[in-house]
Amino acid sequence: RKVIRDYMHQYEPELVKQRLHRRFKRRRFWAAGINDMLCVDQHDKLKYLGLALHTGIDPMSGKLKWLKVWSTINSMQIYCSSCSLALCFIDIPLITQSDPGPENFCLAKGHSYIRQSLDPNLQGLLQHRYMKDKNNIPPEIVWSNIRRNLTPGLENILANPGPHVDYSPQNPLQYNVFKWVVIPWFQRQLDDYVELRNSTKRRAQKNKILPHGPPDDIDEHPDSYGVLDFKVIIDPDASYIQEAEQLYAPPDHPIFELVPAEFDYWASNYFQQIGSPEINHDTVWDVYVQMLQKFRNNSRLLTTLELHGFHDDRDDFVKEVQDALNVQIGNQIQDMEPLLFDEEGLYMGGVQGGLGPDIDEDLADGVVRFSSDDADSENDSGSDN
């Protein structure tokens, strides 16, 4: 911390001054209604454990559409996000939104493909908005809350396995045992957190005109809160969904496997042999140790398993997707026209091609404000809104 502090004082004195005086620039951000946009982002603070998080949030209702843990950010986002909306729900938003980056290629292409299949007038128009200069604000507030309220306890458990526990994400056997034991348990903790947040009313904030209520209730009954709903109804069994899935989220890709199939077979057997114990905060490392020992005792099996340690190299994953899809991938989509942008109103949704709805002056004066210096946002994820 001292090194970072000294560096910032030497090279970024103005930013330090702003921080000390709590004068970070407040950013203006507004959505026309629920399902106007879906903001997605990834979280890499757990990479040292071999884990990565990904989320999607509706900024109007504040509803977390998903919060997932997997073994890597890049491949999870490249292969899974593009069709996760269509495959998990019966409706999708007008547009998706993310930071620039090649890992968002299939998200942008997949969502655009589905929207264009339903509305030919959208052909050639990208249904995804890339946010520059850290303006993809809602997910950042989600990560801030999670880092404060959820992951410290889980991270403390996983980062301190004890002196007699062998674990390195770079060790193929240890990493696959870790994934098999830890990721399903970790996901259950995230699911509980999402359920709690989505069912809890946020604290009211004077800088926001968002509907005030539990995100789930706002999402299910927007009329009761005077909120417009821009959801696009889809048929999960329609041909365009299957085509989008094959193009941008092929279900037979290995990334959808938590561990290789043969490893999973033996892990399931070994888990039964040790009595199928409950995996919780107190037992997660004990189960890991017992499972690891079972595999180590079967030295012949270990010579036949093709296992890999943690690997999260962006360039490698981008090349893999480029080869699979036979396309060139950059930080942004180049072969479609970008969404229009209302520079005066700072509207960032998808209504009227990005220009926003026609609204009266009183409503135009009300904006959803996000601050990158939201110190008391434990419940401010009404600010996730």
Residue pairs with C-beta under 8 A, 6 or more apart in sequence:
8 15
8 16
9 16
17 23
18 24
19 373
22 373
22 375
24 371
24 372
24 373
25 372
26 207
26 369
26 370
26 371
27 135
27 137
27 369
27 370
27 371
27 372
28 346
28 367
28 368
28 369
29 59
29 135
29 137
29 138
29 346
29 348
29 367
29 368
29 369
29 370
30 345
30 346
30 347
30 348
30 366
30 367
30 368
31 37
31 59
31 60
31 348
31 349
31 368
32 60
32 228
32 230
32 347
32 349
32 351
32 356
32 357
33 60
33 222
33 227
33 228
33 229
33 230
34 58
34 60
34 61
34 63
34 218
34 219
34 222
34 227
34 228
34 229
34 230
34 231
35 58
35 91
35 92
35 93
35 94
35 229
35 230
35 231
35 232
36 60
36 93
36 94
36 95
36 228
36 230
36 349
36 350
36 351
37 58
37 59
37 93
37 94
37 95
37 96
37 97
37 129
37 348
37 349
37 350
38 56
38 57
38 58
38 65
38 85
38 92
38 93
38 95
38 96
38 97
39 56
39 57
39 58
39 59
39 96
39 97
39 98
39 136
39 137
39 138
39 139
40 54
40 55
40 56
40 57
40 77
40 81
40 96
40 97
40 98
40 104
40 107
40 139
41 54
41 55
41 98
41 99
41 136
41 139
41 140
41 142
41 143
42 52
42 53
42 54
42 55
42 73
42 76
42 77
42 103
43 52
43 53
43 54
43 55
43 73
43 143
43 146
44 52
44 73
45 143
45 147
45 151
46 52
46 53
46 151
46 155
47 73
47 310
47 312
48 169
49 155
49 158
49 159
49 169
50 71
50 169
50 175
50 178
50 179
50 309
50 310
51 69
51 70
51 71
51 158
51 182
51 183
51 186
52 69
52 70
52 71
52 72
52 73
52 76
52 312
53 67
53 68
53 69
53 143
53 146
53 190
54 66
54 67
54 68
54 70
54 73
54 76
54 77
54 80
54 81
55 64
55 65
55 66
55 67
55 68
55 139
55 142
55 143
56 64
56 65
56 66
56 81
56 84
56 85
57 63
57 64
57 65
57 138
57 139
57 142
57 384
58 65
58 93
58 215
58 219
59 138
59 368
59 384
59 385
60 210
60 211
60 218
60 227
60 368
60 385
61 211
61 215
61 218
61 219
61 222
61 227
61 385
62 202
62 210
62 215
62 218
62 381
62 382
62 383
62 384
62 385
63 198
63 215
63 216
63 218
63 219
64 142
64 194
64 197
64 198
64 215
64 384
65 85
65 88
65 89
66 84
66 88
66 194
67 142
67 146
67 190
67 191
67 193
67 194
68 76
68 80
68 187
68 190
69 183
69 186
69 187
69 190
70 76
70 80
70 183
71 179
71 183
71 258
71 310
72 255
72 310
72 311
72 312
72 317
73 103
73 312
74 103
74 312
74 313
74 314
74 317
74 318
75 255
75 317
75 320
76 255
77 103
77 104
77 106
77 107
78 102
78 103
78 105
78 106
78 317
78 318
78 321
79 106
79 248
79 249
79 250
79 253
79 255
79 256
79 321
80 249
80 255
80 256
81 104
81 106
81 107
81 110
82 106
82 107
82 108
82 109
82 110
82 111
82 244
82 248
82 249
83 110
83 114
83 241
83 244
83 245
83 248
83 249
84 249
85 92
85 93
85 96
85 111
85 114
86 92
86 110
86 114
86 234
86 236
86 241
86 244
86 245
87 236
87 241
87 245
87 249
89 234
90 233
90 234
90 235
90 236
91 231
91 232
91 233
91 234
92 111
92 114
92 115
92 231
92 232
92 234
93 230
93 231
93 232
93 350
94 115
94 127
94 230
94 232
94 349
94 350
94 351
95 111
95 115
95 127
95 128
95 129
95 339
95 349
95 350
95 354
96 107
96 108
96 111
96 127
96 128
96 129
97 128
97 129
97 130
97 131
97 136
97 348
98 104
98 107
98 108
98 128
98 130
98 131
98 136
99 130
99 131
99 134
99 136
100 130
100 131
100 132
100 331
100 332
101 331
102 314
102 318
102 329
102 330
102 331
103 314
103 317
103 318
104 128
104 130
105 321
105 327
105 329
105 333
106 248
106 249
106 321
107 128
108 126
108 127
108 128
108 130
108 333
109 247
109 248
109 333
110 244
110 247
110 248
110 249
111 127
111 128
112 122
112 125
112 126
112 127
112 128
112 333
112 336
113 240
113 243
113 244
113 247
113 248
114 234
114 240
114 241
114 244
115 122
115 127
115 232
116 122
116 123
116 125
116 127
117 240
117 243
117 244
118 232
118 234
118 240
124 336
124 337
125 336
125 337
125 339
125 353
126 333
126 336
126 337
126 338
126 339
127 339
127 350
128 333
128 339
129 338
129 339
129 348
129 350
129 354
130 331
130 332
130 338
131 348
134 140
134 372
135 348
137 370
137 372
138 370
138 384
138 385
140 372
141 370
141 374
141 377
141 380
141 381
141 383
141 384
142 381
142 384
144 374
144 377
145 377
145 378
145 380
145 381
145 384
146 193
148 378
149 193
149 378
150 189
150 190
150 193
153 281
154 186
154 189
157 281
157 284
157 285
158 182
158 284
161 167
161 285
161 288
162 285
164 289
165 285
165 288
165 289
166 174
166 292
167 174
167 178
167 288
168 174
168 175
168 309
169 175
169 178
169 309
169 310
170 309
170 310
171 309
172 307
172 308
172 309
173 292
173 295
173 296
173 302
173 305
173 307
174 292
175 307
175 308
175 309
175 310
176 259
176 260
176 263
176 307
177 267
177 288
177 291
177 292
177 295
178 288
179 258
179 259
180 258
180 259
180 263
180 264
180 267
180 291
181 279
181 284
181 287
181 288
181 291
182 284
182 288
183 258
184 258
184 279
185 279
185 280
185 284
197 215
197 381
198 214
198 215
198 216
199 214
199 215
199 216
200 214
201 212
201 213
201 214
202 212
202 215
202 379
202 380
202 381
202 382
202 383
202 385
203 379
203 380
203 382
204 212
204 382
205 380
205 382
205 383
207 369
207 371
208 368
208 369
208 382
208 383
208 385
209 366
209 367
209 368
210 368
210 382
210 385
211 218
211 222
211 225
211 226
211 227
212 225
212 382
213 225
215 385
217 224
218 225
218 227
222 228
222 229
228 357
230 349
230 350
230 351
234 241
235 241
245 251
247 325
248 325
250 324
253 324
254 260
257 264
258 264
259 267
260 305
260 306
260 307
262 304
262 305
263 305
263 307
266 295
266 298
266 301
267 291
267 295
270 291
270 294
270 295
271 287
271 291
273 294
274 287
274 290
274 291
274 294
277 283
277 286
277 287
279 287
295 301
295 302
296 302
318 329
321 327
321 329
322 328
322 329
332 338
339 350
339 353
339 354
340 352
340 353
340 354
340 355
341 347
341 348
341 354
342 354
342 355
342 356
345 356
345 364
346 367
347 354
347 355
347 356
348 354
349 356
351 357
368 385
370 383
371 383
374 380
374 383
377 383
